[in-house]
Amino acid sequence: MKKTIYLILFVLLASMLAVGCTGSSREKTASSGVDQDTSWKESVQKNSALLQTDFENVGTALSDTNNPDYTTLSTTGQNMVDDSQKALTENKQSNVSSKYQDAQKEWVLALEDSNSAGKYLIMVANDGKSGNMNIENVNNVTSFSNSATAHLKRTATLTQIADGTA
């Protein structure tokens, strides 16, 4: 049962990485020349890279399904919480033009879901350390991670549409 849970988490997180949390290099250049839009897109790209590293670290912590590294898993969950919170704070300081507002809304949803996934990941690590795996916490990590992935995809698509590159 434990192996199956870790395998599910590992596959889920690997699929998030395949989606590519980072935006395309085209997002670095603002077609409109608006400084706020450019700053926001650069922030999205920078913070996406941080979250991608966090998800990669989850995969590393779970790579040995016989002996998962719960300490790294817990630390990584906390990093996800911290990184997503920092990105949310940065995002609140951005006043993007109307053409990027839908993308910005999706970005916020992705960050909120990443934050929740990190919190539940800490719970899963603590459950694992105590030897009492709570499937509900695992399901919550899966649910929030899937939702974050969907919002990240929409953020990227809406940003490309706004840039005129989609």
SEZA-194754 format. One line per 5 residues: number of its first residue (from 1); their letters; for each residue y, z, x of N, C-alpha, C, O, CB. Coordinates in nm, 2 decimals. Glycine has a CB too. Layout:
REM residues N
NUM> A> Y,Z,X,Y,Z,X,Y,Z,X,Y,Z,X,Y,Z,X | ...
END
This chain:
REM residues 166
1> MKKTI> -0.12,0.00,0.08,0.00,0.00,0.00,0.13,0.00,0.09,0.22,-0.08,0.06,0.00,0.12,-0.09 | 0.13,0.09,0.19,0.24,0.10,0.28,0.27,-0.04,0.35,0.38,-0.08,0.36,0.23,0.21,0.38 | 0.16,-0.10,0.40,0.17,-0.23,0.47,0.23,-0.33,0.38,0.31,-0.41,0.42,0.03,-0.27,0.52 | 0.19,-0.33,0.25,0.24,-0.43,0.16,0.39,-0.41,0.13,0.46,-0.50,0.13,0.16,-0.42,0.02 | 0.43,-0.28,0.12,0.57,-0.25,0.10,0.65,-0.30,0.22,0.76,-0.36,0.20,0.59,-0.10,0.08
6> YLILF> 0.61,-0.27,0.34,0.68,-0.31,0.46,0.68,-0.46,0.47,0.78,-0.52,0.52,0.62,-0.25,0.58 | 0.57,-0.53,0.44,0.56,-0.67,0.44,0.66,-0.73,0.35,0.73,-0.83,0.38,0.42,-0.72,0.42 | 0.67,-0.68,0.23,0.77,-0.73,0.13,0.91,-0.71,0.18,0.99,-0.80,0.17,0.75,-0.65,-0.01 | 0.94,-0.59,0.23,1.08,-0.57,0.29,1.11,-0.67,0.40,1.22,-0.72,0.41,1.09,-0.43,0.33 | 1.01,-0.69,0.49,1.03,-0.78,0.60,1.05,-0.92,0.56,1.14,-0.99,0.61,0.91,-0.77,0.69
11> VLLAS> 0.97,-0.97,0.46,0.99,-1.10,0.41,1.12,-1.12,0.34,1.19,-1.22,0.36,0.87,-1.14,0.32 | 1.16,-1.02,0.27,1.29,-1.02,0.20,1.40,-1.03,0.30,1.49,-1.12,0.28,1.31,-0.90,0.11 | 1.40,-0.95,0.40,1.51,-0.95,0.49,1.51,-1.08,0.58,1.61,-1.13,0.62,1.50,-0.83,0.58 | 1.39,-1.13,0.61,1.38,-1.25,0.68,1.44,-1.37,0.60,1.51,-1.46,0.65,1.24,-1.29,0.72 | 1.42,-1.36,0.47,1.48,-1.47,0.38,1.63,-1.46,0.38,1.70,-1.56,0.37,1.42,-1.46,0.24
16> MLAVG> 1.68,-1.34,0.38,1.83,-1.32,0.39,1.88,-1.38,0.52,1.99,-1.44,0.51,1.87,-1.17,0.38 | 1.81,-1.36,0.63,1.86,-1.42,0.75,1.85,-1.58,0.74,1.94,-1.64,0.80,1.77,-1.37,0.87 | 1.75,-1.63,0.68,1.74,-1.77,0.67,1.85,-1.83,0.59,1.89,-1.94,0.61,1.60,-1.81,0.60 | 1.90,-1.76,0.49,2.01,-1.80,0.41,2.14,-1.82,0.50,2.22,-1.91,0.48,2.05,-1.70,0.30 | 2.14,-1.73,0.60,2.25,-1.74,0.69,2.37,-1.66,0.64,2.45,-1.72,0.57,2.29,-1.88,0.72
21> CTGSS> 2.38,-1.54,0.68,2.49,-1.46,0.63,2.62,-1.50,0.69,2.73,-1.48,0.63,2.47,-1.31,0.67 | 2.62,-1.58,0.80,2.75,-1.63,0.85,2.78,-1.76,0.78,2.70,-1.83,0.74,2.73,-1.65,1.00 | 2.91,-1.78,0.77,2.96,-1.90,0.71,2.95,-2.02,0.81,2.92,-2.00,0.93,3.11,-1.88,0.67 | 2.98,-2.13,0.76,2.98,-2.25,0.85,3.10,-2.25,0.94,3.20,-2.18,0.91,2.98,-2.38,0.77 | 3.10,-2.32,1.05,3.21,-2.32,1.14,3.33,-2.39,1.08,3.44,-2.37,1.12,3.17,-2.40,1.27
26> REKTA> 3.31,-2.47,0.97,3.42,-2.53,0.90,3.51,-2.43,0.84,3.62,-2.45,0.81,3.37,-2.63,0.80 | 3.45,-2.31,0.81,3.53,-2.20,0.74,3.63,-2.15,0.83,3.73,-2.08,0.78,3.44,-2.09,0.69 | 3.62,-2.17,0.96,3.72,-2.12,1.06,3.86,-2.19,1.04,3.96,-2.13,1.08,3.67,-2.13,1.20 | 3.86,-2.31,1.00,3.98,-2.38,0.99,4.03,-2.39,0.85,3.95,-2.43,0.76,3.97,-2.52,1.05 | 4.15,-2.36,0.82,4.20,-2.36,0.69,4.26,-2.50,0.66,4.35,-2.54,0.73,4.31,-2.25,0.66
31> SSGVD> 4.21,-2.56,0.56,4.26,-2.69,0.53,4.40,-2.69,0.48,4.48,-2.78,0.49,4.17,-2.77,0.43 | 4.44,-2.58,0.42,4.57,-2.56,0.36,4.67,-2.51,0.46,4.79,-2.52,0.44,4.57,-2.47,0.24 | 4.63,-2.45,0.57,4.72,-2.40,0.67,4.77,-2.26,0.63,4.86,-2.21,0.70,4.83,-2.49,0.69 | 4.72,-2.20,0.52,4.77,-2.07,0.48,4.71,-1.96,0.57,4.59,-1.95,0.58,4.74,-2.05,0.33 | 4.80,-1.88,0.63,4.76,-1.78,0.72,4.67,-1.68,0.66,4.57,-1.64,0.72,4.87,-1.71,0.79
36> QDTSW> 4.70,-1.64,0.54,4.61,-1.54,0.47,4.47,-1.59,0.44,4.38,-1.52,0.46,4.68,-1.49,0.34 | 4.46,-1.71,0.40,4.33,-1.77,0.38,4.25,-1.78,0.51,4.13,-1.75,0.51,4.35,-1.92,0.32 | 4.32,-1.82,0.61,4.25,-1.83,0.74,4.20,-1.69,0.79,4.09,-1.68,0.83,4.34,-1.89,0.85 | 4.29,-1.60,0.78,4.25,-1.46,0.82,4.14,-1.41,0.73,4.05,-1.34,0.79,4.37,-1.36,0.80 | 4.14,-1.43,0.60,4.03,-1.39,0.52,3.90,-1.45,0.56,3.80,-1.39,0.57,4.06,-1.41,0.37
41> KESVQ> 3.90,-1.58,0.58,3.78,-1.66,0.62,3.73,-1.61,0.75,3.60,-1.60,0.77,3.80,-1.81,0.62 | 3.81,-1.58,0.84,3.77,-1.53,0.97,3.71,-1.39,0.96,3.61,-1.36,1.02,3.89,-1.52,1.07 | 3.77,-1.31,0.87,3.71,-1.17,0.84,3.57,-1.19,0.78,3.48,-1.11,0.81,3.81,-1.10,0.75 | 3.56,-1.28,0.69,3.43,-1.30,0.62,3.32,-1.34,0.73,3.21,-1.29,0.73,3.44,-1.41,0.51 | 3.36,-1.43,0.81,3.27,-1.48,0.92,3.23,-1.36,1.01,3.11,-1.35,1.04,3.33,-1.60,1.00
46> KNSAL> 3.33,-1.29,1.06,3.30,-1.18,1.15,3.21,-1.07,1.08,3.12,-1.03,1.14,3.44,-1.11,1.19 | 3.25,-1.03,0.96,3.17,-0.93,0.89,3.03,-0.98,0.85,2.94,-0.90,0.84,3.25,-0.88,0.78 | 3.02,-1.10,0.82,2.89,-1.16,0.79,2.80,-1.15,0.91,2.68,-1.12,0.90,2.90,-1.31,0.74 | 2.85,-1.18,1.03,2.77,-1.17,1.15,2.73,-1.02,1.17,2.61,-1.00,1.22,2.86,-1.22,1.27 | 2.81,-0.93,1.14,2.77,-0.79,1.16,2.66,-0.75,1.06,2.56,-0.69,1.10,2.89,-0.69,1.13
51> LQTDF> 2.67,-0.80,0.94,2.57,-0.77,0.84,2.44,-0.84,0.88,2.33,-0.79,0.85,2.61,-0.81,0.70 | 2.45,-0.96,0.93,2.33,-1.04,0.97,2.26,-0.96,1.08,2.13,-0.95,1.08,2.37,-1.18,1.02 | 2.33,-0.90,1.18,2.27,-0.82,1.28,2.20,-0.70,1.22,2.09,-0.66,1.26,2.38,-0.77,1.38 | 2.26,-0.64,1.12,2.20,-0.53,1.05,2.07,-0.57,0.99,1.97,-0.49,1.01,2.30,-0.47,0.94 | 2.06,-0.68,0.92,1.94,-0.72,0.86,1.83,-0.76,0.96,1.72,-0.74,0.94,1.97,-0.84,0.77
56> ENVGT> 1.88,-0.82,1.08,1.78,-0.85,1.18,1.72,-0.72,1.24,1.60,-0.71,1.27,1.85,-0.92,1.30 | 1.80,-0.61,1.25,1.75,-0.48,1.30,1.65,-0.42,1.20,1.56,-0.35,1.24,1.87,-0.39,1.32 | 1.67,-0.45,1.07,1.57,-0.40,0.97,1.44,-0.47,1.00,1.34,-0.40,1.00,1.62,-0.43,0.83 | 1.45,-0.60,1.02,1.32,-0.67,1.05,1.26,-0.62,1.18,1.13,-0.61,1.18,1.35,-0.82,1.07 | 1.33,-0.58,1.28,1.28,-0.53,1.40,1.21,-0.39,1.37,1.10,-0.36,1.42,1.39,-0.51,1.51
61> ALSDT> 1.28,-0.31,1.29,1.22,-0.17,1.26,1.09,-0.18,1.18,1.01,-0.10,1.19,1.33,-0.09,1.19 | 1.08,-0.29,1.11,0.96,-0.31,1.02,0.86,-0.40,1.08,0.75,-0.43,1.02,1.00,-0.36,0.89 | 0.88,-0.45,1.20,0.79,-0.55,1.26,0.65,-0.50,1.28,0.56,-0.58,1.28,0.85,-0.61,1.39 | 0.63,-0.38,1.31,0.50,-0.32,1.33,0.47,-0.25,1.20,0.50,-0.13,1.18,0.50,-0.22,1.45 | 0.40,-0.32,1.11,0.37,-0.26,0.98,0.28,-0.14,0.99,0.27,-0.06,0.89,0.30,-0.37,0.89
66> NNPDY> 0.21,-0.12,1.10,0.12,0.00,1.11,0.20,0.12,1.16,0.16,0.23,1.13,0.01,-0.03,1.21 | 0.32,0.09,1.22,0.40,0.20,1.27,0.55,0.17,1.26,0.61,0.15,1.36,0.36,0.24,1.42 | 0.60,0.16,1.14,0.74,0.13,1.12,0.83,0.23,1.19,0.80,0.35,1.20,0.78,0.12,0.97 | 0.94,0.18,1.24,1.04,0.27,1.31,1.14,0.32,1.21,1.24,0.26,1.19,1.11,0.20,1.43 | 1.11,0.44,1.15,1.19,0.49,1.05,1.33,0.54,1.10,1.43,0.53,1.02,1.13,0.61,0.98
71> TTLST> 1.34,0.58,1.22,1.47,0.62,1.28,1.56,0.50,1.29,1.67,0.51,1.25,1.45,0.68,1.42 | 1.51,0.39,1.34,1.59,0.27,1.35,1.62,0.22,1.21,1.74,0.17,1.18,1.52,0.16,1.43 | 1.53,0.23,1.12,1.55,0.18,0.98,1.67,0.26,0.92,1.75,0.21,0.85,1.42,0.20,0.90 | 1.66,0.39,0.94,1.77,0.48,0.88,1.91,0.45,0.95,2.01,0.44,0.88,1.73,0.63,0.91 | 1.91,0.43,1.08,2.03,0.40,1.15,2.08,0.27,1.10,2.21,0.25,1.08,2.01,0.40,1.30
76> TGQNM> 2.00,0.17,1.09,2.04,0.04,1.04,2.09,0.04,0.90,2.19,-0.02,0.87,1.92,-0.06,1.05 | 2.03,0.12,0.81,2.08,0.14,0.68,2.22,0.20,0.68,2.31,0.15,0.60,1.99,0.23,0.60 | 2.24,0.29,0.77,2.38,0.35,0.78,2.48,0.25,0.83,2.59,0.24,0.79,2.38,0.48,0.87 | 2.43,0.17,0.93,2.52,0.06,0.98,2.56,-0.04,0.87,2.67,-0.09,0.87,2.45,-0.01,1.10 | 2.46,-0.07,0.78,2.49,-0.16,0.67,2.59,-0.10,0.58,2.69,-0.17,0.53,2.36,-0.19,0.59
81> VDDSQ> 2.58,0.03,0.55,2.68,0.09,0.47,2.82,0.09,0.53,2.92,0.05,0.47,2.63,0.24,0.44 | 2.82,0.13,0.66,2.95,0.13,0.73,3.01,-0.01,0.75,3.13,-0.02,0.72,2.93,0.19,0.87 | 2.93,-0.11,0.78,2.98,-0.24,0.80,3.03,-0.30,0.67,3.13,-0.37,0.67,2.87,-0.33,0.86 | 2.96,-0.28,0.56,3.00,-0.34,0.44,3.13,-0.26,0.39,3.21,-0.33,0.33,2.89,-0.33,0.33 | 3.13,-0.13,0.41,3.25,-0.06,0.37,3.38,-0.11,0.45,3.48,-0.12,0.39,3.23,0.09,0.39
86> KALTE> 3.36,-0.13,0.58,3.47,-0.17,0.66,3.52,-0.31,0.61,3.64,-0.34,0.60,3.43,-0.18,0.81 | 3.42,-0.40,0.58,3.45,-0.53,0.53,3.53,-0.52,0.40,3.62,-0.60,0.37,3.33,-0.62,0.52 | 3.48,-0.43,0.31,3.55,-0.42,0.18,3.70,-0.37,0.20,3.79,-0.42,0.13,3.47,-0.31,0.09 | 3.71,-0.28,0.29,3.85,-0.23,0.32,3.94,-0.35,0.38,4.05,-0.36,0.34,3.84,-0.12,0.43 | 3.88,-0.42,0.47,3.96,-0.54,0.52,3.99,-0.64,0.41,4.10,-0.69,0.40,3.88,-0.61,0.63
91> NKQSN> 3.89,-0.66,0.32,3.91,-0.76,0.21,4.02,-0.72,0.12,4.10,-0.80,0.07,3.78,-0.77,0.14 | 4.04,-0.59,0.10,4.14,-0.54,0.01,4.28,-0.57,0.07,4.38,-0.58,-0.01,4.13,-0.39,-0.01 | 4.29,-0.59,0.19,4.42,-0.62,0.26,4.45,-0.77,0.26,4.56,-0.81,0.30,4.42,-0.57,0.40 | 4.36,-0.85,0.21,4.38,-0.99,0.21,4.43,-1.04,0.07,4.38,-1.00,-0.03,4.24,-1.06,0.23 | 4.53,-1.12,0.08,4.59,-1.18,-0.04,4.57,-1.33,-0.03,4.66,-1.40,0.01,4.74,-1.14,-0.06
96> VSSKY> 4.45,-1.38,-0.07,4.42,-1.52,-0.06,4.48,-1.60,-0.17,4.52,-1.55,-0.27,4.27,-1.54,-0.06 | 4.50,-1.73,-0.14,4.55,-1.82,-0.24,4.45,-1.84,-0.35,4.34,-1.80,-0.34,4.58,-1.96,-0.17 | 4.50,-1.89,-0.46,4.42,-1.90,-0.58,4.29,-1.98,-0.56,4.19,-1.95,-0.63,4.50,-1.96,-0.70 | 4.30,-2.08,-0.47,4.17,-2.16,-0.45,4.06,-2.08,-0.39,3.95,-2.13,-0.40,4.21,-2.28,-0.37 | 4.09,-1.97,-0.32,3.98,-1.89,-0.26,3.95,-1.76,-0.34,3.86,-1.68,-0.30,4.03,-1.85,-0.12
101> QDAQK> 4.01,-1.74,-0.45,3.99,-1.61,-0.52,3.85,-1.60,-0.58,3.80,-1.49,-0.58,4.09,-1.60,-0.64 | 3.79,-1.70,-0.63,3.65,-1.69,-0.68,3.56,-1.66,-0.56,3.47,-1.58,-0.58,3.61,-1.82,-0.75 | 3.58,-1.72,-0.45,3.50,-1.69,-0.33,3.52,-1.55,-0.29,3.42,-1.48,-0.25,3.53,-1.79,-0.21 | 3.64,-1.50,-0.29,3.67,-1.36,-0.25,3.59,-1.27,-0.35,3.54,-1.16,-0.30,3.82,-1.34,-0.25 | 3.59,-1.30,-0.48,3.52,-1.21,-0.57,3.37,-1.21,-0.54,3.31,-1.10,-0.55,3.54,-1.26,-0.72
106> EWVLA> 3.31,-1.32,-0.51,3.17,-1.32,-0.47,3.15,-1.24,-0.34,3.05,-1.18,-0.33,3.12,-1.47,-0.45 | 3.24,-1.25,-0.25,3.23,-1.18,-0.12,3.23,-1.03,-0.15,3.15,-0.96,-0.09,3.35,-1.22,-0.03 | 3.31,-0.98,-0.24,3.32,-0.84,-0.27,3.18,-0.80,-0.33,3.13,-0.69,-0.30,3.43,-0.81,-0.37 | 3.13,-0.88,-0.42,3.00,-0.85,-0.49,2.89,-0.84,-0.38,2.80,-0.76,-0.39,2.96,-0.95,-0.59 | 2.89,-0.94,-0.28,2.79,-0.94,-0.18,2.80,-0.81,-0.09,2.70,-0.75,-0.06,2.81,-1.06,-0.09
111> LEDSN> 2.93,-0.77,-0.06,2.95,-0.65,0.02,2.90,-0.52,-0.06,2.84,-0.43,0.00,3.09,-0.63,0.06 | 2.93,-0.52,-0.19,2.89,-0.40,-0.27,2.74,-0.39,-0.27,2.68,-0.28,-0.26,2.95,-0.41,-0.41 | 2.67,-0.51,-0.29,2.53,-0.51,-0.29,2.47,-0.47,-0.16,2.37,-0.40,-0.15,2.48,-0.64,-0.34 | 2.53,-0.52,-0.05,2.48,-0.48,0.08,2.50,-0.34,0.11,2.41,-0.27,0.17,2.56,-0.56,0.19 | 2.61,-0.28,0.06,2.63,-0.14,0.08,2.52,-0.06,0.00,2.47,0.04,0.06,2.77,-0.10,0.02
116> SAGKY> 2.49,-0.10,-0.12,2.39,-0.03,-0.19,2.25,-0.05,-0.13,2.17,0.05,-0.12,2.38,-0.08,-0.34 | 2.22,-0.17,-0.08,2.10,-0.19,-0.01,2.08,-0.10,0.11,1.98,-0.04,0.14,2.08,-0.34,0.03 | 2.19,-0.08,0.18,2.19,0.01,0.30,2.16,0.15,0.26,2.09,0.22,0.32,2.32,0.00,0.37 | 2.22,0.20,0.15,2.20,0.33,0.10,2.05,0.35,0.06,1.99,0.46,0.10,2.29,0.37,-0.02 | 2.00,0.26,-0.01,1.86,0.27,-0.04,1.76,0.25,0.08,1.66,0.31,0.08,1.82,0.16,-0.15
121> LIMVA> 1.81,0.18,0.18,1.73,0.16,0.30,1.72,0.30,0.37,1.61,0.33,0.42,1.79,0.06,0.39 | 1.82,0.37,0.37,1.82,0.51,0.43,1.72,0.59,0.35,1.64,0.67,0.41,1.96,0.57,0.42 | 1.72,0.58,0.22,1.62,0.66,0.14,1.48,0.62,0.17,1.39,0.70,0.18,1.65,0.64,-0.01 | 1.46,0.49,0.19,1.32,0.44,0.22,1.28,0.49,0.36,1.17,0.53,0.37,1.32,0.28,0.22 | 1.37,0.49,0.45,1.34,0.55,0.58,1.31,0.70,0.57,1.21,0.74,0.64,1.46,0.53,0.68
126> NDGKS> 1.39,0.77,0.50,1.36,0.91,0.48,1.23,0.94,0.41,1.15,1.03,0.44,1.47,0.98,0.40 | 1.20,0.85,0.31,1.07,0.86,0.24,0.95,0.83,0.34,0.85,0.91,0.34,1.06,0.75,0.12 | 0.97,0.73,0.42,0.87,0.70,0.52,0.85,0.82,0.62,0.73,0.85,0.66,0.91,0.58,0.60 | 0.96,0.88,0.66,0.95,0.99,0.76,0.87,1.11,0.70,0.79,1.18,0.77,1.09,1.04,0.80 | 0.89,1.13,0.57,0.82,1.24,0.50,0.68,1.20,0.45,0.60,1.29,0.41,0.90,1.28,0.38
131> GNMNI> 0.64,1.07,0.46,0.51,1.03,0.42,0.50,1.01,0.27,0.38,1.00,0.22,0.41,1.12,0.47 | 0.61,1.01,0.20,0.60,1.00,0.05,0.69,0.87,0.01,0.80,0.89,-0.03,0.66,1.12,-0.02 | 0.63,0.76,0.02,0.70,0.64,-0.01,0.73,0.63,-0.16,0.64,0.64,-0.24,0.62,0.51,0.04 | 0.85,0.61,-0.19,0.90,0.59,-0.33,0.92,0.45,-0.36,1.02,0.39,-0.31,1.03,0.68,-0.36 | 0.83,0.39,-0.44,0.84,0.24,-0.46,0.97,0.21,-0.53,1.02,0.09,-0.52,0.72,0.20,-0.55
136> ENVNN> 1.03,0.30,-0.61,1.16,0.27,-0.68,1.27,0.24,-0.57,1.35,0.15,-0.59,1.19,0.39,-0.77 | 1.27,0.32,-0.47,1.37,0.30,-0.36,1.35,0.16,-0.29,1.44,0.09,-0.26,1.36,0.41,-0.26 | 1.22,0.13,-0.27,1.19,0.00,-0.21,1.23,-0.11,-0.30,1.29,-0.21,-0.26,1.04,-0.01,-0.18 | 1.21,-0.10,-0.43,1.25,-0.20,-0.53,1.40,-0.21,-0.53,1.45,-0.32,-0.55,1.20,-0.16,-0.67 | 1.47,-0.10,-0.52,1.62,-0.11,-0.52,1.67,-0.18,-0.40,1.76,-0.26,-0.41,1.68,0.03,-0.52
141> VTSFS> 1.61,-0.16,-0.28,1.65,-0.23,-0.16,1.63,-0.38,-0.18,1.71,-0.46,-0.15,1.56,-0.19,-0.03 | 1.51,-0.41,-0.24,1.48,-0.55,-0.27,1.58,-0.62,-0.37,1.63,-0.73,-0.34,1.34,-0.57,-0.32 | 1.61,-0.54,-0.47,1.70,-0.60,-0.58,1.84,-0.62,-0.52,1.90,-0.72,-0.54,1.70,-0.50,-0.69 | 1.89,-0.52,-0.45,2.03,-0.53,-0.40,2.03,-0.63,-0.29,2.13,-0.71,-0.28,2.08,-0.39,-0.35 | 1.93,-0.65,-0.21,1.93,-0.75,-0.11,1.92,-0.89,-0.16,2.00,-0.98,-0.12,1.81,-0.73,-0.01
146> NSATA> 1.84,-0.91,-0.27,1.84,-1.04,-0.33,1.97,-1.07,-0.40,2.02,-1.19,-0.39,1.73,-1.04,-0.44 | 2.03,-0.98,-0.46,2.16,-1.00,-0.52,2.27,-1.03,-0.42,2.35,-1.12,-0.44,2.20,-0.88,-0.61 | 2.27,-0.95,-0.31,2.36,-0.98,-0.20,2.35,-1.12,-0.15,2.44,-1.19,-0.12,2.35,-0.88,-0.08 | 2.22,-1.16,-0.13,2.19,-1.30,-0.08,2.25,-1.40,-0.18,2.31,-1.50,-0.13,2.04,-1.32,-0.07 | 2.23,-1.38,-0.30,2.29,-1.48,-0.40,2.44,-1.49,-0.40,2.50,-1.59,-0.40,2.24,-1.44,-0.55
151> HLKRT> 2.50,-1.37,-0.38,2.65,-1.37,-0.38,2.70,-1.43,-0.25,2.80,-1.49,-0.24,2.70,-1.22,-0.39 | 2.63,-1.41,-0.14,2.66,-1.47,-0.01,2.66,-1.62,-0.02,2.74,-1.69,0.03,2.57,-1.42,0.10 | 2.55,-1.67,-0.08,2.54,-1.82,-0.10,2.66,-1.87,-0.18,2.72,-1.97,-0.15,2.41,-1.85,-0.17 | 2.69,-1.80,-0.29,2.80,-1.85,-0.38,2.93,-1.84,-0.30,3.02,-1.92,-0.32,2.81,-1.76,-0.51 | 2.95,-1.73,-0.22,3.07,-1.72,-0.14,3.09,-1.84,-0.05,3.19,-1.90,-0.04,3.07,-1.59,-0.05
156> ATLTQ> 2.98,-1.88,0.02,2.98,-1.99,0.11,3.01,-2.12,0.03,3.09,-2.20,0.08,2.85,-2.00,0.19 | 2.95,-2.14,-0.08,2.97,-2.26,-0.16,3.11,-2.27,-0.21,3.17,-2.38,-0.20,2.87,-2.27,-0.27 | 3.16,-2.16,-0.27,3.29,-2.16,-0.32,3.40,-2.18,-0.21,3.50,-2.25,-0.24,3.32,-2.03,-0.40 | 3.37,-2.13,-0.09,3.47,-2.15,0.02,3.47,-2.29,0.06,3.57,-2.35,0.09,3.43,-2.05,0.13 | 3.35,-2.35,0.07,3.34,-2.49,0.11,3.41,-2.58,0.00,3.48,-2.68,0.04,3.19,-2.54,0.12
161> IADGT> 3.39,-2.55,-0.13,3.46,-2.62,-0.23,3.61,-2.61,-0.21,3.69,-2.71,-0.23,3.42,-2.57,-0.37 | 3.66,-2.49,-0.19,3.80,-2.47,-0.17,3.86,-2.54,-0.05,3.97,-2.59,-0.05,3.84,-2.32,-0.16 | 3.77,-2.55,0.05,3.81,-2.62,0.18,3.80,-2.77,0.16,3.86,-2.85,0.24,3.72,-2.58,0.30 | 3.73,-2.82,0.05,3.71,-2.96,0.03,3.60,-3.02,0.12,3.60,-3.14,0.15,3.84,-3.03,0.06 | 3.51,-2.93,0.16,3.40,-2.97,0.25,3.27,-2.97,0.18,3.16,-3.00,0.24,3.40,-2.89,0.37
166> A> 3.26,-2.94,0.05,3.14,-2.93,-0.02,3.10,-3.07,-0.08,3.00,-3.08,-0.15,3.14,-2.82,-0.13
END
